């Protein structure tokens, strides 16, 4: 008989691996949490997304359905495959016992909903003995559909433990919805400074063709990300003679509307939408500033990454961002307001001494985020939940 201690079996549920903060956080945890303590499985509803190639080679993966990349190139056949896929997923959602009987051969000690998209998947698991953990990355106060936001807040009560990516996220739920979670914790998203710096040097980005200085932003092209506002601010500064360019890395449903606005304002030579980049770091490194004009955010990894690359940051004062940036010290925080964003961006041209001070402070700022400390926190949560599972089984 082996004397090795039993590993805690953990199942991460995730819809897919499209480029985004949550999938990146999950993959990072799966790479770096201690393998001598845990046996991990990643369960994907759809095997698709830019980050599929980032799945660790030694990781167990359960795929519920194929992604579009594995489907027929014939458009008619692909439509039929998509319809059939949707029907199967609807059956699995309605009858999770069928899904688990067909796809999940093992029992797990812990099942994790990596975001609110996976809440129902985990709560409806037929395994009633596993500990259920919700990981929450969203500032619900900015959800235009408050009925939906309240539903998510209430669903979290059904989990055995809730992990929030920032203290602010938990606090606003307590303040706005009068809801507290007896078993919860705050765990920041980890970054690996050395890896960010290494990837930032993998290739050079040639910005010679556009006006300096350059502000870089990374984010999904969604209405809440604030890019419509940023285009207006950019246009006004250009009109006033403050030459600069803005490059945005990311794609999304607002792309065509943003292009139309850029063309209408005549700033297509200085406001560039560069699309999604698997490695965005050289673009950030070779820019002069980083800017995040978002209307709502939880705890964006890209802020830490920009700090690691020693870039002066302008960001809206939302979500967990004030837990990451100290205003006037290693970045500039501003309310989500067009005039305020304009005023703070203008400071980068009119107050060079402030910019220089912030640049100097960023050389140490990234050290605030200790990745190993974060992995230790997650390990402690998982071990505590496992002990509670054992206690329940003993009665």
C-alpha positions as CSV (number, residue, x, y, z in Angstrom):
1,X,0.0,0.0,0.0
2,X,1.3,3.5,-0.9
3,X,2.2,5.8,1.9
4,X,1.6,8.8,-0.4
5,X,-1.1,11.1,1.1
6,X,-4.3,11.2,-0.9
7,X,-4.5,14.1,-3.4
8,X,-7.5,16.4,-3.3
9,X,-9.4,16.0,-6.5
10,X,-10.5,19.4,-8.0
11,X,-12.7,20.0,-11.0
12,X,-12.6,23.4,-12.7
13,X,-15.7,24.1,-14.8
14,X,-15.2,26.6,-17.7
15,X,-17.3,27.4,-20.7
16,X,-14.4,27.8,-23.2
17,X,-10.9,29.2,-23.6
18,X,-11.5,32.4,-25.5
19,X,-9.0,35.1,-24.7
20,X,-10.0,36.8,-21.5
21,X,-9.1,37.4,-17.9
22,X,-11.0,34.5,-16.3
23,X,-9.6,31.7,-18.6
24,X,-6.1,33.1,-18.1
25,X,-6.5,33.1,-14.3
26,X,-7.7,29.5,-14.4
27,X,-4.9,28.3,-16.6
28,X,-2.4,30.0,-14.3
29,X,-3.7,28.3,-11.2
30,X,-3.7,24.9,-13.0
31,X,0.0,25.4,-13.9
32,X,1.1,26.6,-10.5
33,X,-0.9,25.2,-7.6
34,X,1.0,22.3,-5.9
35,X,0.7,19.0,-7.8
36,X,1.7,17.0,-4.8
37,X,-1.5,18.1,-3.0
38,X,-4.0,18.3,-5.8
39,X,-5.2,16.3,-8.8
40,X,-6.8,18.8,-11.2
41,X,-9.3,18.3,-14.1
42,X,-10.4,21.1,-16.4
43,X,-13.9,20.6,-17.8
44,X,-14.7,22.7,-20.9
45,X,-18.2,23.0,-22.3
46,X,-16.6,24.0,-25.7
47,X,-13.1,23.1,-26.8
48,X,-12.5,26.4,-28.5
49,X,-10.7,29.7,-28.0
50,X,-7.3,31.3,-28.5
51,X,-6.1,29.9,-25.2
52,X,-6.6,26.2,-26.0
53,X,-3.0,26.0,-27.0
54,X,-2.0,27.1,-23.5
55,X,-3.5,24.1,-21.7
56,X,-0.8,22.4,-19.7
57,X,0.3,19.1,-21.3
58,X,-0.1,17.1,-18.1
59,X,-3.6,18.3,-17.3
60,X,-6.7,16.1,-17.4
61,X,-9.3,17.7,-19.7
62,X,-12.9,16.8,-20.1
63,X,-14.5,18.2,-23.3
64,X,-18.2,18.3,-23.4
65,X,-18.5,19.4,-27.1
66,X,-16.2,20.3,-30.0
67,X,-15.3,23.9,-30.8
68,X,-15.9,25.5,-34.2
69,X,-12.3,24.9,-35.0
70,X,-12.9,21.1,-35.0
71,X,-16.0,21.3,-37.2
72,X,-16.4,20.9,-41.0
73,X,-15.2,23.7,-43.3
74,X,-18.4,23.2,-45.3
75,X,-20.8,26.0,-44.2
76,X,-24.0,23.9,-44.5
77,X,-22.5,21.0,-42.6
78,X,-21.1,23.3,-39.9
79,X,-24.5,24.9,-39.4
80,X,-26.0,21.4,-38.8
81,X,-23.1,20.6,-36.4
82,X,-23.7,23.8,-34.5
83,X,-27.5,23.1,-34.2
84,X,-26.8,19.6,-33.0
85,X,-24.2,20.9,-30.5
86,X,-26.7,23.4,-29.1
87,X,-29.4,20.8,-28.7
88,X,-27.0,18.5,-26.8
89,X,-25.8,21.3,-24.5
90,X,-29.4,22.2,-23.8
91,X,-30.1,18.5,-22.8
92,X,-27.0,18.5,-20.6
93,X,-28.1,21.7,-18.9
94,X,-31.5,20.3,-18.2
95,X,-30.3,16.8,-17.2
96,X,-26.9,17.2,-15.7
97,X,-27.0,13.6,-14.5
98,X,-26.8,12.5,-18.2
99,X,-23.8,14.8,-18.7
100,X,-21.9,13.4,-15.7
101,X,-22.8,9.8,-16.7
102,X,-21.4,10.3,-20.2
103,X,-18.5,12.6,-19.6
104,X,-17.4,12.6,-15.9
105,X,-16.2,9.2,-14.9
106,X,-14.7,10.2,-11.6
107,X,-15.9,11.8,-8.3
108,X,-14.4,15.1,-7.2
109,X,-13.8,16.5,-3.8
110,X,-14.2,20.1,-5.0
111,X,-16.0,21.5,-8.0
112,X,-15.3,25.1,-9.0
113,X,-17.4,27.6,-11.0
114,X,-14.7,29.7,-12.5
115,X,-17.1,32.6,-13.1
116,X,-20.8,33.3,-13.0
117,X,-21.2,31.6,-16.4
118,X,-20.5,28.3,-14.7
119,X,-22.7,28.8,-11.5
120,X,-25.6,26.6,-12.7
121,X,-23.2,24.0,-14.1
122,X,-21.6,23.5,-10.6
123,X,-24.7,24.0,-8.5
124,X,-26.6,21.4,-10.6
125,X,-23.9,18.8,-10.3
126,X,-25.4,15.4,-9.4
127,X,-22.5,14.8,-7.0
128,X,-24.0,16.2,-3.7
129,X,-20.9,15.3,-1.7
130,X,-18.4,17.6,-3.4
131,X,-17.7,21.0,-2.0
132,X,-18.9,23.8,-4.4
133,X,-16.8,26.9,-4.8
134,X,-17.8,30.0,-6.7
135,X,-15.1,32.4,-8.1
136,X,-16.5,35.8,-8.7
137,X,-14.7,38.4,-10.9
138,X,-17.5,41.0,-11.6
139,X,-18.6,44.3,-10.2
140,X,-22.4,43.7,-10.2
141,X,-23.3,47.3,-9.5
142,X,-22.5,48.2,-13.1
143,X,-24.8,45.5,-14.6
144,X,-27.5,47.3,-16.5
145,X,-29.8,44.3,-15.8
146,X,-30.0,44.5,-12.0
147,X,-32.5,41.6,-11.8
148,X,-29.8,39.4,-13.4
149,X,-27.2,40.9,-11.0
150,X,-29.4,40.1,-8.0
151,X,-29.9,36.6,-9.3
152,X,-26.2,36.0,-9.4
153,X,-25.7,37.5,-5.9
154,X,-28.4,35.1,-4.5
155,X,-27.0,32.1,-6.3
156,X,-23.6,32.6,-4.6
157,X,-25.4,31.9,-1.3
158,X,-25.8,28.3,-2.4
159,X,-22.1,27.7,-2.7
160,X,-20.0,26.3,0.2
161,X,-17.4,29.0,-0.3
162,X,-17.1,32.1,-2.5
163,X,-13.7,33.5,-3.7
164,X,-13.7,37.2,-4.7
165,X,-11.0,38.6,-6.9
166,X,-11.0,41.9,-5.0
167,X,-12.2,43.2,-1.6
168,X,-14.2,45.9,-3.4
169,X,-16.3,43.3,-5.2
170,X,-17.4,41.7,-1.9
171,X,-17.9,45.0,-0.2
172,X,-20.2,46.4,-2.9
173,X,-22.4,43.3,-2.7
174,X,-22.7,43.7,1.1
175,X,-23.4,47.4,0.8
176,X,-25.8,47.4,-2.2
177,X,-27.6,44.1,-1.7
178,X,-27.3,43.6,2.1
179,X,-25.9,40.1,1.4
180,X,-23.0,38.6,3.3
181,X,-21.3,35.3,2.6
182,X,-20.2,33.5,5.9
183,X,-17.6,31.4,4.0
184,X,-15.7,33.7,1.6
185,X,-12.3,35.0,0.9
186,X,-10.5,37.6,-1.2
187,X,-7.8,36.2,-3.5
188,X,-6.1,38.5,-6.0
189,X,-5.2,37.3,-9.5
190,X,-1.5,36.4,-9.7
191,X,0.9,37.6,-12.3
192,X,4.4,36.3,-13.1
193,X,6.6,39.4,-13.6
194,X,9.5,37.5,-15.1
195,X,7.3,35.8,-17.6
196,X,5.6,39.1,-18.6
197,X,9.0,40.7,-19.1
198,X,10.3,37.7,-21.1
199,X,7.3,37.7,-23.4
200,X,7.6,41.5,-23.8
201,X,11.0,41.0,-25.3
202,X,10.0,38.2,-27.8
203,X,9.7,40.7,-30.6
204,X,9.8,44.5,-31.3
205,X,6.7,46.5,-32.2
206,X,7.4,49.3,-34.7
207,X,5.4,52.3,-33.8
208,X,7.4,54.6,-36.2
209,X,4.5,55.2,-38.5
210,X,2.2,56.8,-35.8
211,X,2.5,59.9,-33.7
212,X,4.2,59.8,-30.3
213,X,3.6,59.5,-27.5
214,X,1.7,56.3,-27.6
215,X,-1.0,55.2,-25.2
216,X,-1.7,51.5,-25.2
217,X,-4.9,49.8,-24.0
218,X,-5.9,46.1,-23.8
219,X,-9.5,45.1,-23.5
220,X,-12.6,43.6,-25.1
221,X,-14.4,45.9,-27.5
222,X,-17.5,46.1,-25.4
223,X,-19.6,49.2,-24.6
224,X,-18.7,49.1,-20.9
225,X,-15.0,49.2,-21.6
226,X,-15.1,52.9,-22.3
227,X,-13.5,53.1,-25.7
228,X,-16.2,55.3,-27.2
229,X,-15.4,57.9,-24.5
230,X,-11.7,57.5,-25.1
231,X,-12.1,58.2,-28.8
232,X,-13.9,61.4,-28.0
233,X,-11.1,62.5,-25.5
234,X,-8.4,61.6,-28.1
235,X,-10.1,63.6,-30.8
236,X,-10.4,66.7,-28.5
237,X,-6.7,66.5,-27.5
238,X,-5.6,66.2,-31.1
239,X,-7.7,69.2,-32.0
240,X,-5.9,71.2,-29.3
241,X,-2.5,70.3,-30.7
242,X,-1.5,67.5,-28.2
243,X,-0.2,65.0,-30.7
244,X,-0.3,61.4,-29.6
245,X,-1.7,58.0,-30.7
246,X,-3.7,55.4,-29.0
247,X,-3.5,51.6,-29.9
248,X,-6.1,49.2,-28.5
249,X,-5.6,45.4,-28.4
250,X,-8.8,43.4,-28.4
251,X,-11.9,42.4,-30.3
252,X,-15.6,42.4,-29.6
253,X,-19.1,43.3,-30.6
254,X,-18.5,47.0,-30.6
255,X,-15.7,46.9,-33.2
256,X,-17.7,48.2,-36.2
257,X,-19.3,51.0,-34.1
258,X,-15.9,52.1,-32.9
259,X,-14.5,52.1,-36.4
260,X,-17.4,54.2,-37.5
261,X,-16.8,56.7,-34.7
262,X,-13.1,56.8,-35.5
263,X,-13.8,57.6,-39.1
264,X,-16.4,60.2,-38.3
265,X,-14.0,62.1,-36.1
266,X,-11.2,61.8,-38.6
267,X,-8.7,60.1,-36.2
268,X,-8.2,56.9,-38.1
269,X,-4.4,57.7,-38.4
270,X,-3.9,58.1,-34.6
271,X,-6.5,55.8,-33.0
272,X,-5.7,52.2,-34.0
273,X,-7.7,49.0,-33.3
274,X,-5.1,46.2,-33.6
275,X,-7.3,43.2,-32.7
276,X,-6.6,40.4,-30.2
277,X,-2.9,39.5,-29.6
278,X,-1.9,36.3,-27.9
279,X,1.2,38.1,-26.7
280,X,0.2,41.8,-26.0
281,X,3.2,42.6,-23.9
282,X,5.6,43.9,-26.6
283,X,2.9,46.4,-27.6
284,X,2.6,47.6,-24.0
285,X,6.4,47.6,-23.5
286,X,7.0,49.8,-26.6
287,X,4.2,52.2,-25.8
288,X,4.8,55.3,-23.6
289,X,1.7,54.9,-21.4
290,X,-1.0,52.4,-20.5
291,X,-4.6,53.5,-20.3
292,X,-7.8,51.7,-19.2
293,X,-10.9,53.8,-19.6
294,X,-13.4,51.1,-18.4
295,X,-16.8,51.8,-16.9
296,X,-16.7,48.7,-14.8
297,X,-14.0,46.2,-13.9
298,X,-13.2,43.7,-11.2
299,X,-9.4,43.1,-10.8
300,X,-7.9,43.4,-14.3
301,X,-4.7,41.4,-14.7
302,X,-3.5,43.8,-17.4
303,X,-3.0,46.6,-14.8
304,X,-0.5,44.4,-12.9
305,X,1.2,43.5,-16.2
306,X,1.5,47.1,-17.2
307,X,3.1,47.9,-13.8
308,X,5.5,45.0,-14.3
309,X,6.5,46.7,-17.6
310,X,7.0,50.0,-15.7
311,X,4.4,51.9,-17.7
312,X,2.7,55.0,-16.3
313,X,-1.0,54.1,-16.0
314,X,-4.1,56.1,-16.4
315,X,-7.2,54.1,-15.2
316,X,-10.7,54.7,-14.2
317,X,-11.3,54.4,-10.4
318,X,-13.6,51.3,-10.6
319,X,-13.8,47.8,-9.1
320,X,-10.6,46.5,-7.5
321,X,-8.3,48.9,-9.4
322,X,-7.7,51.2,-6.4
323,X,-6.4,48.1,-4.6
324,X,-3.7,47.9,-7.4
325,X,-2.8,51.5,-8.1
326,X,-2.0,54.2,-5.6
327,X,-3.3,57.5,-7.2
328,X,-0.5,59.9,-8.0
329,X,2.1,57.5,-6.9
330,X,2.3,54.6,-9.4
331,X,-0.6,55.7,-11.6
332,X,-3.4,58.2,-12.1
333,X,-7.0,57.2,-11.2
334,X,-10.0,59.1,-12.6
335,X,-13.7,58.7,-12.4
336,X,-15.5,57.4,-15.5
337,X,-16.3,60.8,-16.9
338,X,-15.2,62.2,-20.3
339,X,-14.1,65.5,-18.9
340,X,-12.1,63.9,-16.1
341,X,-10.4,61.5,-18.5
342,X,-9.5,64.4,-20.8
343,X,-8.0,66.4,-17.9
344,X,-5.9,63.5,-16.6
345,X,-4.6,62.6,-20.1
346,X,-3.8,66.2,-20.7
347,X,-1.6,66.2,-17.6
348,X,0.7,63.7,-19.3
349,X,1.6,66.6,-21.7
350,X,1.5,69.5,-19.4
351,X,3.0,68.0,-16.2
352,X,6.1,66.0,-17.2
353,X,7.5,66.1,-13.7
354,X,4.4,64.1,-12.5
355,X,4.8,61.5,-15.3
356,X,8.5,61.1,-14.4
357,X,7.7,60.6,-10.7
358,X,5.2,57.9,-11.6
359,X,7.6,56.2,-14.0
360,X,10.2,56.0,-11.2
361,X,7.7,54.5,-8.7
362,X,6.5,51.8,-11.1
363,X,10.0,50.2,-10.9
364,X,9.0,48.8,-7.5
365,X,5.2,48.7,-7.7
366,X,4.8,45.3,-9.2
367,X,6.5,43.8,-6.1
368,X,3.2,44.4,-4.3
369,X,1.8,41.3,-6.0
370,X,3.4,38.1,-4.7
371,X,2.2,35.2,-6.9
372,X,3.3,32.5,-4.4
373,X,1.4,34.1,-1.6
374,X,-1.7,34.0,-3.8
375,X,-1.2,30.3,-4.6
376,X,-0.8,29.6,-0.9
377,X,-4.1,31.3,-0.2
378,X,-5.9,29.2,-2.8
379,X,-4.3,26.0,-1.4
380,X,-5.5,26.9,2.1
381,X,-9.1,27.4,0.9
382,X,-9.1,24.1,-1.0
383,X,-7.6,22.2,1.9
384,X,-10.1,23.7,4.3
385,X,-13.0,22.8,2.1
386,X,-11.7,19.3,1.7
387,X,-11.5,18.9,5.5
388,X,-15.1,20.1,5.8
389,X,-16.1,17.5,3.2
390,X,-14.4,14.7,5.2
391,X,-16.2,16.0,8.4
392,X,-19.6,15.8,6.6
393,X,-18.9,12.3,5.4
394,X,-18.0,11.2,9.0
395,X,-21.3,12.7,10.1
